[in-house]
Amino acid sequence: MPYDDFGHYVESKADNTSDIIGFGDVGGIGQLIYHTFRFKDYEFEYDTNDVEYLKPIVYKGMEPDIDKQNGLSGKELFQELYNLGRRINSFSEKKPFKELIIEFCKNVAHPYDIDSLYSTLSEIDITAGENGYWIERDGMFGVSGFIHDLGRFYVAAQFYFALKDECAGNSDQAFNMATEGKFFEGLPFFERYKREESEKQESVPETEALGDIVEIMKAYAKLGKKPDIEEPPTSFAREPFDYFEELRDVLIDIIPDFHMRLKLNPKNNSVVFAADVHSVFDIAWYTLARMIVDFGPPEEAGQRKDKYEGTLTTCPICGTAFIRRNNRHTYCGDPQCKKTYNAQRAKKSRRNKKLLAAQEKSKK
């Protein structure tokens, strides 16, 4: 209360511009309490406006698989969603995007209403009476809504990986991030650094006033217009690393807000301060937020690592997201990527040996 014992107003001594209270200051770290489950199959359904939905199929013999103890971790769900977005957005992907969505739901997790549906699936006989019917209705979700949610998360995660690579000295992902895919248009936040600062350009839009990542993308698209030159740029005119704080602030603005409340952790019956989770996208966004917190300042080159859970990164060969368990874990598990990586290392080694031999020869 801003009043003392005598009813006099007391001016707050807090500096609202710099005094920020984190989870550690209030006695705990925000957590995620959630369960994952999978229906065995889905079918398409349409409403009166021809809006397309995916409906889980539930009857005796088609009961869902419930992860009552240990489901997927936040990083594992992040990885699966990112790689799903990458496949759906790739022009070289042969499978229809709807088939890929169903595969994700059947093999990884049902995407929406996971708290409420899990409670229902755990408490009732889903095959008795009309229970299966009502679970099917409650589990329905729109295909276009899923694609929208996936696109928002995927391009934001791309931005994070590109900024992290940029801090580590690799600009390839950042330079090509605005490339348009089959469904999702890449974020254009790095495009302005392909020009010299002296060139005429519009001011950076106020991202705080923009409530949706789509609006942010539209606003920043104005900054990404290429100058009228004969050849497109092949490298950055200005190093994005020098503007790390600006780019990091834009990334922070993209992350949605989280609703935190006290929840019961069923694994140990303890009360924790946790984020409300309604979908796998909530989990992925929360994981991305925690990764940004652990990212560290640019002078650490984004190399702060979690010793136990591993670090989410992308394969330098194929671009697939994977969890790196140690410093030697450089590429994903694809044998072709290992072969390509070893070939690149051998080529680099031969080049270095030739360079060293030439230097030794020039000394003689």
N, C-alpha and C positions, 0 to 999 in steps of 0.2 A: 504494500500500500504506500502511496506517495505522501502520507501524513504521519506526523509524530504523535506522541501520547496526548499532546495538548490540542490536536486538531489542526496544527499548522502544516501547510504544504511543504514538502521537502523535495528540492530539486534533485533529480537523478544524477549520479556521478558517472554513469556509464557513458562511454563514447560509442554512440550507435553506428559510427562509421568504421570502428575497428574492433569493438568488443563483441566477439562471436562466441557463443556457448556451444561446444561440441558435445557428442555423446559421452566422451570421457569425463567432461566436467559435471555431468549429472549422474555419474555413478554407473555407467554401463555402455555397452556398444549395441546399436540397433542390430537386430537379427532377423532372419527369415524363418518362419515356422510354416511348413507346407507339406503336402503329400502329393505324389504323382500316381496316376493310374492310367490304364489303357483299355479302350474298348477294342473288341476283336475285329470289328468291321464297321463301315459307314455306308450310307446310301444318300443319294441326292434327293432333295425335296424343294419344291418351289411354292412361294406364296401367291396370292392373287395378283401381285404386281410383277410376277416372274422373277423375283429376287431369289437367287440360288443359295441353298443351305446344305450343310452336311449334317446328317442325323446319325448318331450311333445306333447300332443294332443290338438289342438286348432281349434275350429270351433264354430259356433253360438250355444249357449247352453252349451259350454265347455270353457267359458271365464275364465282366471285365476283370483284368488283372490289377490288383490293388497292392501298392507298395506300403505295407503297414509298418515296416521298420525303416529300411534304408532305401530311399529313392535316389534319383539323380541329384547331384550337387548343383548349385547355381552356376558354376563354371561349365559343368557338363551340359546343362540346358542351354547356356549361352552359346557354347560350341555348336550344338545341334541346330539351333535356330539360325546362327550365322551361316553355317554351311548350307542349310536349306535355302536361305535367301540368295546365297551365291549361285546355287544350282538353278533356281527359278529365274534368276536374272541373266543367266548365261545364254547367249545366242547358240552355243554349241550343244546345249542340253536337249536331248531327244525326247525325254519323257514329258508328257503334258503336266503343267503345273498343278492341276487338280489331283493327279495321281501322286505327285510328290508330297502334297499336303496330307493326303490320306496315309501314305507311308509313314510320315512323321508322327501322325496321331496314333497309328497302330503300333509303331516300334519304339517311340520315345515317350510321349505323354499326350493325353487329351488337353487341349489348350485353354479352355475357358471354364469359369465357375468352379475352379478346382477345390476350393474350400467347402463350399456348400454341397457339391456333388459327392465329394469324398465322405462327408458326414452321412449323407443319405445312403451311399453304397455300403457303409460300414454298419449301419444300424438296422436295415430292413432286409427282408428276403425279396430281392429284386425280381424274382420270377413269380411271386405270388400275386394273384389277381391282376390288377392293371398297373402294378408297380413298374414293370418293365416299360410300359407305354409312357408313363409320366417321366421316367428317367430319360427315355429317348427324346421327349419334348424338351426337357430341361437342358439336355446336352447338345441341342442343335446350335449351330453357329453359322453366320453368314460367310461365304467364301470371299466376297469382296472385302469384308471387314478384316478377315484374317490377313489378306494380302496387304491391306493398308497398314495394319499393325506391324507386320513383318517388314515392310518397306521402311517405315519410320525407324525401327530398331536397326535394321541392317545398314542403312547409310550412316547412321550415327556411329555404329561400331566400326565401320570403314574409316570414318573420320578419326576415331580414337587410334586405330592401328596405324594410320598414315602419320598422325602427329607423333606417335611413339617412335616409328621408324625414322622420321625426320630428326628427332632428338638423338637417335643412335647413328646418324650420318648417312642414312639411306633415303633418298628423295623420290625414288621411283613410284611408290604407291601414292604419295602426295601429289606428284606431278600429273598422274593419270586418274585422280579420284573423280574428276568431273565427267568422266566418260559415261555416256548414257548406255544403260543396259536394256534388256528386253522389257522389264517392268518398272525398274527403279532408276531414276536419274541421279547420278552421283552429285554430292554436295560440292558447290563451286568455291569453297572458302579459300582454296590455295591459288585460284586463278589470278587474283590481283597481284601476286608476287612474281608472275611471269613478265610483268612490266616494271619499268623503272618508276620510282615514286614520283619523279618530276612530271611524268605523263599525266594528262588530265584524266581524273577519275572521280567518281561520285563518292561522297562520304559514306562511312560505314553506317548501316541502319541501326536503330536502337532495338536490339533483339529483345529487350525486356518488354517492349510494347507488342511483341508478336507472340501470339498464344499458341502457335502450332508450327511444327518443323516445316510444313509445306509452305507457310507464309515466309518463314525465314529463308527457305530455298529460293523463293521468288524474289525476295528483296536482294539477296546476295547474287542472284543471277545477273543483275545489272552491273555488278562489279566485275563479272567474269567476261564481259564482252572483249573480244580480241581486237587489238589495234589493226588498222588497215596496213598490213605489210604483205610482202610477196610470199614469204614463207612463215609457217607457224613456228613459234618458239620451240626449241628442243631442250631447254633447261631454264631454270628459274633465273630471272634477272636480279632478284633479291632473295636472300636466304630466308625461308619461312621460320627457321630456327631463331632468327633475330627478333621475331615477332611472336615468340612462344606465348607470352602472357595474353596477348590479344586473341590468339587462336584458342588457347585453353579456356578463356572466358566465354567464347562462343560455344564451345563444347559443353561447358557447364550449363549454359542457358538452354541447351537442347534437352537435358535430362529432365524428365517429368518429376513432379512433386510426389512424395510418399506420405501416406497416412500411417502414423505409428500409434500403437496402443499396446496395453498389456495383454499377453496371450499365454496360454498354458502349453508348455512343451511336453507332448505326450511321451517322449523318450525317457524323461527323468522326473516328470510331474512337477517341474519347476516353473515359476512365473518369470517371463522375460518381457523386455520391451522390444516389440517386434513390428515389422511392417505388415500391413494388410496385403494379402496376396489374392488376387482374383483370377489371374491367368499366368501362363508361362512367360508372357511378355513382361509382366510385372517383375518376375524373378530375374529375367535377363537384364532389364533396365536397372534393377537394384544392384546386380552383379557388376554391371558397367560402371555405375556410380562408385562402388567400392574400389574398382580397379583404378578409377581416376584419382581417388583419395590416396591410393598406394603408389601412384605413378611417380611421385617425387618431383623435385624441381629440375629444370632443364640441365643444370650443371651435372646432375647424376645420369644424364642421357637416358632417362626413362628406364633404368636398369634395376630398380628396386624390385626384388623378387620375393615371393612367398615360398619359404623353404619347404612347406609341408604339402600344400595343395597344388603347387605348380603355377606357372604363368601362362595365361592365355595369349597366344600370338598366332601369326599366320605363316604358312610355309613359304619360303622365298622362291620355291620352284613353281608350285601350282596355285598358291593363294588360299588353300584350305585352312580353316581355323583348327588349332589343336592345342592341347595343354602340354607345355614343355616342363618336364619333370626335373631336368638338370641342365647345366650349361652346355653339355655336349649334344643335347637333344635339339638339333638345329632345324630339321625338316620333319614333315609328317610321316606317317607310317606307310605311305605308298611305296612299293619297291621301285617303281619307275623314278620317283623323286630321289630315292637314295642313289640310284644309278646315275642320274643326271648330276646330283650334288658331288659325287665322287669324281665324275668326269671333269666338272668345273674345277675341283681342287687340284686334280692332276694337271690340268691345263695351266692353272695359275702357278703351280710348282715348277713346271717346265719353263714358263716365261720368266720366273724369278731366277732360275738357274742360268738361263741365257743372258739375262741382264747382269748377273753377278760375274759370269765369265767374260762378258764384254768389258765390264769395269776393270777386272783384273788384267785383261789384255791391254787396255788403254794405259795402265800404270807402267807397263814394261817399256 
